[in-house]
Amino acid sequence: MQRTPEPQELMDDRAQAQAYAAANFSEANNLFIHLLHQLQPGELRGKALDLGCGPADIPLALLREHPELHIEAVDGAPAMLELAAHKAAAEPSLQGRLKLLCETLPCADLPQGRYDAIISNSLLHHLSDPNDLWLTVQHSARPNATILIMDLARPNSPLAVDTLVETYAMNEPEVLREDFRNSLHAAYTVDEVREQLAENGLQEIEVGMVSDRHWAARGSYHPRR
Ligand SMILES: C[S@@+](CC[C@H](N)C(=O)[O-])C[C@H]1O[C@@H](n2cnc3c(N)ncnc32)[C@H](O)[C@@H]1O
């Protein structure tokens, strides 16, 4: 099935952002956190960059578990960042370690070569040019930084899309079902992501399916000489 880009790259519509922030994505978020712990067992320290953080559920969960971790979380949608700020305000003990940045990729203003980890869940399919993400990884990661990028994988057919929407969003509001459907149509396949990594000189980052609907690209960053 051919890819159909998202109708809008940023999730800056207030109703859409609110429905997203109120939804329960704990299964995917827990999978992401589990993969990060597999990649880097033990205590996470230093500074991580979360790209396309949305309502910041993943960074907040990581900060709860890892008291020496700091996260800079980037999103281009002010409506989404307001919701992230609201969630962070409910946990004042974490606030000093979370910095929310309103920036749209590609963004040359992000610090260069500074981050110990670059993480991102469910951003790549929003991007009309996937290189915006891979170039940001190369720009911002320290040598040997941990890289974990996860996203939906585009199914083979519209029927397979409908089956996933019915399986995982049957009782969700229509705005979320529509979002999920659009996301599955806009998602990149494992083969496409592998090609993107190769084009960007990031072959050492491995990509594969990690659930019936997600892939993950995992590894560490080794700058090209
Ligand atoms: C599906 S949400 C994922 C949110 C979060 N990572 C999660 O796992 O729940 C994708 C987010 O990426 C943001 N986004 C899309 N394109 C972007 C870009 N070019 N630069 C920064 N953020 C972007 C959207 O505004 C949205 O908040």
The ligand as an SDF file (V2000), in Angstrom:
LIG
                    3D

 27 29  0  0  0  0  0  0  0  0999 V2000
    1.7260   11.2880   17.4710 C   0  0  0  0  0  0  0  0  0  0  0  0
    2.4350   12.5540   18.4210 S   0  0  0  0  0  0  0  0  0  0  0  0
    3.5450   11.6300   19.4250 C   0  0  0  0  0  0  0  0  0  0  0  0
    3.7190   12.2570   20.7800 C   0  0  0  0  0  0  0  0  0  0  0  0
    4.6100   11.5050   21.7710 C   0  0  0  0  0  0  0  0  0  0  0  0
    5.9420   11.2990   21.2990 N   0  0  0  0  0  0  0  0  0  0  0  0
    4.0010   10.2060   22.1870 C   0  0  0  0  0  0  0  0  0  0  0  0
    4.6590    9.1730   22.0690 O   0  0  0  0  0  0  0  0  0  0  0  0
    2.8590   10.1900   22.6760 O   0  0  0  0  0  0  0  0  0  0  0  0
    3.5410   13.3570   17.2820 C   0  0  0  0  0  0  0  0  0  0  0  0
    4.0010   14.7280   17.7580 C   0  0  0  0  0  0  0  0  0  0  0  0
    5.0290   15.2010   16.8820 O   0  0  0  0  0  0  0  0  0  0  0  0
    4.8420   16.5980   16.6880 C   0  0  0  0  0  0  0  0  0  0  0  0
    5.4760   16.9800   15.4200 N   0  0  0  0  0  0  0  0  0  0  0  0
    5.0960   16.6670   14.1670 C   0  0  0  0  0  0  0  0  0  0  0  0
    5.9580   17.1750   13.2580 N   0  0  0  0  0  0  0  0  0  0  0  0
    6.9080   17.8340   13.9700 C   0  0  0  0  0  0  0  0  0  0  0  0
    8.0740   18.5820   13.6040 C   0  0  0  0  0  0  0  0  0  0  0  0
    8.4320   18.7450   12.3220 N   0  0  0  0  0  0  0  0  0  0  0  0
    8.8240   19.1390   14.5910 N   0  0  0  0  0  0  0  0  0  0  0  0
    8.4630   18.9840   15.8910 C   0  0  0  0  0  0  0  0  0  0  0  0
    7.3660   18.2980   16.2960 N   0  0  0  0  0  0  0  0  0  0  0  0
    6.6080   17.7240   15.3460 C   0  0  0  0  0  0  0  0  0  0  0  0
    3.3240   16.7740   16.6730 C   0  0  0  0  0  0  0  0  0  0  0  0
    2.9570   18.1030   16.9420 O   0  0  0  0  0  0  0  0  0  0  0  0
    2.9000   15.7710   17.7450 C   0  0  0  0  0  0  0  0  0  0  0  0
    2.8070   16.3760   19.0150 O   0  0  0  0  0  0  0  0  0  0  0  0
  1  2  1  0
  2  3  1  0
  2 10  1  0
  3  4  1  0
  4  5  1  0
  5  6  1  0
  5  7  1  0
  7  8  2  0
  7  9  1  0
 10 11  1  0
 11 12  1  0
 11 26  1  0
 12 13  1  0
 13 14  1  0
 13 24  1  0
 14 15  1  0
 14 23  1  0
 15 16  2  0
 16 17  1  0
 17 18  1  0
 17 23  2  0
 18 19  1  0
 18 20  2  0
 20 21  1  0
 21 22  2  0
 22 23  1  0
 24 25  1  0
 24 26  1  0
 26 27  1  0
M  CHG  2   2   1   9  -1
M  END
$$$$
